[in-house]
Amino acid sequence: MAWRQWFNDSGWLKPEYLWVLEVFVAVFLTLLANLVLRGVFNRLETKLKATRNIWDDTLLEAARRPAAIGVWVVGLAWAASIVDARTETTLLAIIEPVRDVGVILLLSWFLIRLVKGMEQALLEPERSEKPLDETTAQAIGKLLRASVIITSVLVILQSLGYSISGVLAFGGIGGIAVGFAAKDLLANFFGGLMVYLDRPFAVGDWVRSPDQEIEGTVEYIGWRQTRIRTFDKRPLYVPNATFTNISVENPSRMTNRRIYETVGVRYDDATQLKSIIDAVRDMLRQHSAIDTSQTLIVNLNKFGPSSLDFFVYCFTRTTDWVTFHGIKEDVMLRIMQIIDDHGAEIAFPTTTVHLPDLESGVSAEKRQSE
């Protein structure tokens, strides 16, 4: 090169040490390329934020860090190759595989970051017009990330000189032994797959099982286990294989909540009972929080030991747990007021004792003695 001949003629640097300058130039150019790349990404970020397309922002953010590290990987590999060529070492035999593996890992990292960014974009209402539910987005993201990781491992093995066909053949033969050894793990994996496909519940749903003591809010659905936060705020980790053998109730998907209460009125107020029942029925039909399109029943139900019992059966429009109890409280207070307005009282357990006429009994005894 001309610049190398110039240094030889000027005597500034001895020929045997010119490689030091070449390494310095390689590192300097790598640093310069990194600075230029950072500036390009910053300018692109400013322009892309002004657009409404969410995918270009996701792509840029996913590529930022892998691209910066990739420049250093290539630059340092270039500097190492200069050292190897000038010093006659065996660095190149190590540097080339490391560089290839590094590039593959960076590409895999970029794809995993891209999948993660797309998953978040699909979940955020402000970024997506029709956001997916969290369970579907997580399932798609996990499948894509698993595909990227498996493909990357196979490509790395191929670049290191290993035969992929041999690896696949070993996997086919050893898969039987691994399957028997990890049957519980595989059962949980397929259990999680069935949860993703059948979708009996999703992240954020309130679930419970009548077969086991499982009740709480679903926080995370993994390939091996599902994390449920119980109502006393303790995390409950349930193996996914469990859901293939138990019944699961999902109250979060109910359309209405039911009010089912029995009210007892005193036998002394039997003449007012028909008017009370009619008034309660009219009150429920006019209540804004009661869904009159669903079953609504108010009827005398039972002659109790100390009360005339009528039951109230209706459904609220809301399914929210806290709101439901507020509505139920309002309905019960109105029923109490209706009973009071009719001059009646709500019955409570009482016992009536009938005693004989003691005075008449004493008079008869006196007559007999006379």
HELIX and SHEET records of a PDB file:
HELIX    1   1 ALA A    2  SER A   10  1                                   9    
HELIX    2   2 PRO A   15  TYR A   17  5                                   3    
HELIX    3   3 LEU A   18  LYS A   49  1                                  32    
HELIX    4   4 ILE A   54  THR A   87  1                                  34    
HELIX    5   5 LEU A   91  LEU A  123  1                                  33    
HELIX    6   6 GLU A  134  SER A  159  1                                  26    
HELIX    7   7 ILE A  164  ALA A  181  1                                  18    
HELIX    8   8 LYS A  183  ASP A  198  1                                  16    
HELIX    9   9 ASN A  240  THR A  244  5                                   5    
HELIX   10  10 PRO A  251  ARG A  253  5                                   3    
HELIX   11  11 TYR A  267  GLN A  272  5                                   6    
HELIX   12  12 LEU A  273  GLN A  286  1                                  14    
HELIX   13  13 TRP A  321  ASP A  341  1                                  21    
HELIX   14  14 LEU A  358  SER A  369  1                                  12    
SHEET    1   A 4 TRP A 206  SER A 209  0                                        
SHEET    2   A 4 ILE A 214  ILE A 221 -1                                        
SHEET    3   A 4 GLN A 225  ARG A 229 -1                                        
SHEET    4   A 4 PRO A 235  PRO A 239 -1                                        
SHEET    1   B 3 ARG A 257  VAL A 265  0                                        
SHEET    2   B 3 LEU A 308  THR A 316 -1                                        
SHEET    3   B 3 ILE A 297  PHE A 303 -1                                        
END                                                                             
